[in-house]
């Protein structure tokens, strides 16, 4: 970064900015926009958004973009109005420049520049995708500033909605659920202001927000939001619209988690009814609903009904995705659990092993999904008295969790607890595995300190 002159009075700074307005208007506009956002650095691309310049075909050429950025930034750098790093292609405003610019704006002008700043931020913010997280995280302070501008200056625009919405789901993918829900709440408030509260997009906003609440285990708000989404869908959509199916599916899962098993069953059955009426009972939504209904039947101690539903889900999932897909593996896993509950050991083992085979192929050895399949198979084998095979699977399952999630993750801790219980039982028996179990327990204790 270049050195900035000692703090100057506001009038001197504003006179320098007027010089820039005459010499390079784009540079002055970039200043005003940057002043509305956070104190963190911004990329040169932000400045190139002035007057829609990213849409200029000449800027498809990186060399043209470089010269355009130089033309905008040099007058600012030369007057000490920005702190710029040409190698990194980033710039930031000194505190005195930011303060002078903000103090010079009345509320209407501040709102106008805030809107333009959010539009420019929207152009450089990537879509919500795990592969884009590094840039999104770097821009996060400006996204939070956008949230404040939307609320404080009533900047309710499509650009503001996208900035908040995409970043919210980026945080959701990072399992930062509270932060994600706060941004998605703000995005929905903008959407309601732009489109009204009876627009189909608001139903989609509610569905996404409910999913994030559910993932963050905020079950009361998740249920209320799924319910609000469903009520709006019933108001604005035709009867038996398949768009309601995923909402009913989610509502069923949340109600089960809250202990309302009757309400969960009603929601899931309504989901299947809607899909049948819409002739979409061979869809991914139907496969998911059948799977969740099977889980619910297990919780209701109705394993025969659960098995019937999961086998229907397995048949449909295999037809939709193929026999080597992770969704198919999940159906095999649940089928194994239900066959085991019903005392059908050969069928249970076949499904457990099929689930493991698919997950190893899809994810490799060191993945939580593979770890789950190994641990489920281990518990099954232990229950059948096949201790040697069970120990191998326990070891591999815990190792998969530890490698992928770390030893302190709840799933890894549960796997370790199962392994220790097995080892302690084996070590106190006359099993041929007794010596191996004792040595393994010693290593666990030594590692734990």
Order of alpha helices (4+ residues) and beta strands (2+ residues): alpha-alpha-beta-alpha-alpha-beta-beta-alpha-alpha-alpha-alpha-alpha-alpha-alpha-alpha-alpha-alpha-alpha-alpha-alpha-alpha-alpha-alpha-alpha
